[in-house]
Amino acid sequence: MQLLLASNNAKKLGELRRILDAAGLERVELLGLSAVAAYPEPRETGRTFADNALIKARAGARATGLITVADDSGLAVEELGGMPGVLSARWSGGHGDDTANNRLLLAQLRDVPEERRRCAFVSVCALVTPDGHEELSEGRWEGRLLTQPRGQNGFGYDPLFLPAEEEHRGASARSSAQLTPAEKDALSHRGKALAGLVPALRRLAD
């Protein structure tokens, strides 16, 4: 079975590939957008992660005739009422400027004390088949927003995100940008969301 991962983000695509490979889907051939005929990228006009994930997955399935998985994800900061949320990649105005997004978020929370810096990475993954079957799965990764970036791995807000699993380590606690890819996959919001789709993918592969 061929499965399209509808993402132009190379780092996100790499994460999706690792997570699905680790799930043992041996009879599934994973394809990125570069492996299929180009089609117009849909505008992410949804108000929720689920809306945008479905927009992307439906577009992929419609354009290619392949079963398609798409992820929409972002950082939800409690002090900002859940924002940046679906606007995470465009928080500073442009799209995908991680440095500018991180700088703006830090400035907005500059005077917010540690106990009010709770946040969570949220991912919703959508699975859409060419005949119109749809499934959604959500994952959350709880943590706290740091006051300065740490680490060079990952992408997006990873350098600012201190996972809840690391908080007990005190001064040696690592941001999600300091984790290995395998460690991040085991904990992340995206890993949890994709895990929820694995039973459906196994049924389709059989």
GUKOLTOR-926665 format. One line per field, with one value per residue (C-alpha): x, y, z. Coordinates in steps of 0.5 Angstrom, whole numbers. Last residue first. Layout:
GUKOLTOR-926665
c1 <- [X, ...]
c2 <- [Y, ...]
c3 <- [Z, ...]
//
This chain:
GUKOLTOR-926665
c1 <- [-9, -5, -12, -13, -6, -7, -13, -9, -3, -8, -7, 0, 1, -2, 2, 8, 6, 5, 12, 15, 18, 19, 23, 28, 29, 31, 36, 33, 37, 32, 26, 29, 34, 34, 41, 40, 33, 32, 25, 23, 25, 19, 15, 18, 22, 20, 24, 29, 23, 19, 20, 25, 29, 36, 40, 39, 37, 33, 32, 26, 24, 16, 14, 11, 6, 6, -1, -3, -10, -12, -17, -20, -23, -26, -27, -26, -19, -17, -16, -12, -12, -6, -8, -1, -1, 5, 4, 5, 6, 9, 5, 10, 16, 14, 12, 16, 19, 13, 11, 19, 20, 14, 17, 24, 22, 17, 23, 28, 23, 21, 16, 11, 12, 8, 11, 7, 6, 9, 5, -2, -6, -4, 0, -4, -8, -10, -3, -1, -3, 1, -1, 5, 3, 1, -2, -1, -3, -4, -6, -9, -7, -11, -6, -10, -16, -12, -7, -12, -16, -10, -8, -15, -16, -10, -12, -19, -16, -11, -17, -19, -18, -16, -9, -9, -8, -2, -3, -1, 6, 6, 8, 15, 17, 10, 13, 12, 12, 11, 7, 7, 12, 8, 13, 11, 18, 17, 11, 15, 21, 17, 13, 19, 23, 17, 17, 24, 23, 17, 13, 8, 3, 5, 3, 2, 3, 0]
c2 <- [-12, -5, -1, -5, -3, 4, 4, 1, 6, 12, 13, 12, 18, 23, 20, 21, 28, 30, 28, 23, 17, 21, 26, 21, 17, 24, 25, 31, 38, 41, 38, 42, 39, 39, 39, 45, 41, 34, 34, 38, 33, 29, 36, 37, 44, 48, 54, 50, 46, 52, 51, 45, 39, 39, 45, 46, 51, 58, 63, 64, 57, 55, 49, 42, 38, 34, 33, 28, 28, 23, 24, 19, 20, 15, 19, 14, 17, 15, 21, 20, 26, 28, 33, 35, 40, 42, 44, 50, 52, 59, 61, 58, 61, 68, 72, 78, 76, 73, 77, 78, 70, 69, 74, 72, 64, 66, 71, 65, 60, 63, 58, 63, 71, 75, 73, 68, 65, 57, 58, 61, 54, 55, 61, 62, 57, 63, 67, 65, 58, 57, 52, 51, 48, 42, 40, 33, 30, 23, 21, 15, 16, 18, 24, 30, 28, 24, 30, 35, 32, 31, 38, 41, 35, 37, 44, 43, 39, 44, 49, 55, 53, 57, 53, 54, 48, 47, 46, 39, 37, 30, 25, 23, 30, 30, 25, 17, 12, 5, 1, -7, -6, -2, -3, 2, 5, 6, 10, 15, 15, 17, 22, 25, 26, 29, 34, 36, 36, 41, 40, 36, 31, 24, 20, 12, 7, 0]
c3 <- [10, 9, 10, 17, 19, 17, 21, 27, 26, 27, 34, 34, 29, 34, 40, 36, 33, 41, 42, 47, 44, 37, 42, 45, 38, 35, 40, 45, 46, 41, 46, 52, 56, 64, 67, 72, 75, 72, 75, 69, 64, 63, 63, 56, 56, 50, 48, 43, 40, 38, 30, 29, 32, 34, 36, 43, 48, 47, 52, 58, 57, 56, 60, 58, 56, 50, 47, 41, 37, 32, 26, 21, 14, 9, 3, -3, -4, 3, 9, 15, 19, 24, 30, 34, 40, 43, 50, 55, 62, 63, 69, 74, 71, 72, 66, 64, 58, 55, 49, 48, 48, 43, 38, 38, 37, 31, 28, 29, 26, 20, 17, 15, 15, 20, 27, 29, 22, 24, 30, 28, 29, 36, 38, 42, 47, 52, 51, 59, 57, 51, 45, 41, 34, 30, 23, 21, 14, 12, 5, 2, -5, -11, -12, -13, -8, -3, -2, -2, 3, 7, 7, 9, 14, 18, 17, 20, 26, 28, 29, 26, 19, 13, 11, 4, 0, -4, -12, -14, -16, -19, -13, -10, -8, -4, 1, 0, 5, 2, 7, 8, 13, 18, 24, 28, 28, 21, 22, 27, 23, 17, 20, 24, 17, 14, 20, 18, 11, 11, 5, 8, 6, 7, 2, 3, -2, 0]
//
